[in-house]
Structure formats: C-alpha cells, structure tokens
C-alpha cells in the first residue's frame, strides 16, 4: 500500500474549494446505486443481525391498547 500517495491525494482533495470537491464527489460516487427495499430486507433477513429478536418475549398482543 502506498500510504504516502494516499496522504498526498487526501491533502490535495482537502485543499480544493468546496465547489470542486463536490464535483469530485459527484464523479466518484455519483454512479453508486442505493439498495432497493427488497435488497435491504434480504440483507436483514440473511445477515442474522436481528436473530436475537426471536428469543425476546412477546410484550404486546392484539388485545393491548386501543384500535387505531
């Protein structure tokens, strides 16, 4: 890894005027699509990050509160 090159590039980028830095960000990150809702749901389901919720007790039922 060329750390000196990365640090030099960062220094140049941070020295750019705001308008030029925004243009650079647009060129670098403008074509990255956002994930769809279905893709996010798939990641949440398959990623197992929320599996702990299966072990949580059911605190509420349909009889709780008032109907909306």
C-alpha positions as a printed Julia matrix, in Angstrom:
68×3 Matrix{Float64}:
   0.0     0.0     0.0
   1.3     3.4    -0.96
   0.48    5.4     2.16
   2.39    8.48    1.03
   0.36    8.66   -2.19
  -2.91    8.31   -0.3
  -1.93   11.02    2.18
  -0.84   13.32   -0.65
  -4.11   12.81   -2.51
  -6.11   13.47    0.64
  -4.16   16.65    1.24
  -4.88   17.86   -2.3
  -8.57   16.95   -2.06
  -8.97   18.76    1.26
  -7.31   21.83   -0.24
  -9.85   22.03   -3.08
 -12.52   24.7    -2.98
 -15.93   23.39   -1.94
 -17.37   23.51   -5.47
 -14.5    21.45   -6.9
 -14.65   18.97   -4.02
 -18.39   18.48   -4.59
 -17.73   17.88   -8.3
 -15.09   15.28   -7.4
 -17.51   13.54   -5.02
 -20.17   13.51   -7.72
 -17.73   11.94  -10.21
 -16.52    9.35   -7.69
 -19.78    8.4    -6.01
 -22.49    9.52   -8.46
 -22.99    6.14  -10.11
 -23.33    4.07   -6.95
 -26.96    2.89   -6.76
 -28.79    2.75   -3.49
 -30.05   -0.69   -2.48
 -33.75   -1.33   -3.05
 -36.14   -2.08   -0.21
 -36.18   -5.74   -1.23
 -32.37   -5.88   -1.16
 -32.31   -4.31    2.3
 -34.92   -6.76    3.58
 -32.93   -9.67    2.14
 -29.74   -8.42    3.83
 -31.52   -8.01    7.16
 -33.0   -11.49    6.91
 -29.87  -13.3     5.75
 -27.39  -11.22    7.75
 -28.64  -12.65   11.05
 -28.14   -9.3    12.79
 -31.69   -9.42   14.16
 -31.84  -13.11   15.08
 -31.67  -12.22   18.77
 -35.24  -10.9    18.48
 -36.53  -14.48   18.09
 -35.54  -15.1    21.73
 -37.24  -11.97   23.06
 -40.57  -12.35   24.86
 -43.74  -11.1    23.2
 -44.53   -7.97   25.18
 -47.6    -6.9    23.25
 -50.62   -8.63   21.79
 -53.57   -7.62   19.62
 -55.61   -7.04   22.79
 -53.21   -4.33   24.08
 -54.11   -0.69   23.7
 -56.91    0.77   21.65
 -57.68    0.11   17.98
 -56.44    2.72   15.56
